[in-house]
Amino acid sequence: MKYKAVVLDMDGTLLNSKLEIDVRTAEVLKKFRSIGGKVYIATGRTYLSLKPYYDILALDTPVIAYNGAKVVSCLGETVFEYPMGCDLVKYFIDLSRRTGIHLNLYQNEKWLVEDPFNKESEIYEEISGLSPEESDFENLEEYFSTKVLFISEKERLDELREEIILELDGQVHVTASKPFFLEVMKKGVNKGDTLKKLMESEGISLDEVIAFGDGLNDMEMIKAAGLGVAMGNSYEELKEAADLITGDNDSNGIAEVMTNLFDQRCLIGLE
């Protein structure tokens, strides 16, 4: 098998614990592109949050953002988007009110919160590099959201997850990139299904794709790819589902796998 594409989650995968791309990782991805390989980003982040890293790697491919709810072209144009509509958004606003758990909404690349100064907003701001827009969720101009994100302690989010799954009965896809995040998208929206659509449009077979991830939100993508790689810092469930486990995001786990594939002549452009 000659792999033609590499698909990368960002936080906990492409980015180290300092939210940086290691030099060795950048070099091996550049080398892969130089022999004709394609490098894609697939993240739970917004497009504006991922864009600085996209530019660092000088990529020219579409990106999967919001855990698959949006695909953006190399020119920054929306290719497709699967937002949640009014009824679901209002349900999550009511749920946040009732439980007291912080809620993020996302509209047209704007990150909306009711309290931009609480600890949850500060946590997300530090990770994402974005600034929140203060909004009254009872009086939004439009009620839609590309995804929704709850931030709290893992124990509270585990209970919230069970409640959402029970009450919405298959209307949404619920996942997590970090223990203190609970992310919800429209039913059928995840990185794996969006990857399938994107690779079809790019003329690349899923068997020719290597996918790297660390979070539960990477599960469908890891299973869909020809070679699904879990980082050493991954959730145990993801490690069990992966074809391969590599080093963690602070130990150049991506570069480790890619270097081995170069040595084994398993990449496009190598004979």
ABEGO torsion letter per residue (X at the ends): XBBABBBBBBBGBABBAAGBBBAAAAAAAAAAAAAGBBBBBBBABBAAAAAAAAAAAGBABBBBBGGGABBBBAAGBBABBBBBBAAAAAAAAAAAAAAGBBBBBBBGGBBBBABAABAAAAAAAAAAGBBBBBBBAAABABBBBABBBBBBBAAAAAAAAAAAAAAAGGABBBBBABAABBBBBBBGBBAAAAAAAAAAAAGBBAAABBBBBABAAAAAAAAABABBBBBAABBAAAAAABABBBBBAAAGAAAAAAAAAAAAGABBGBX
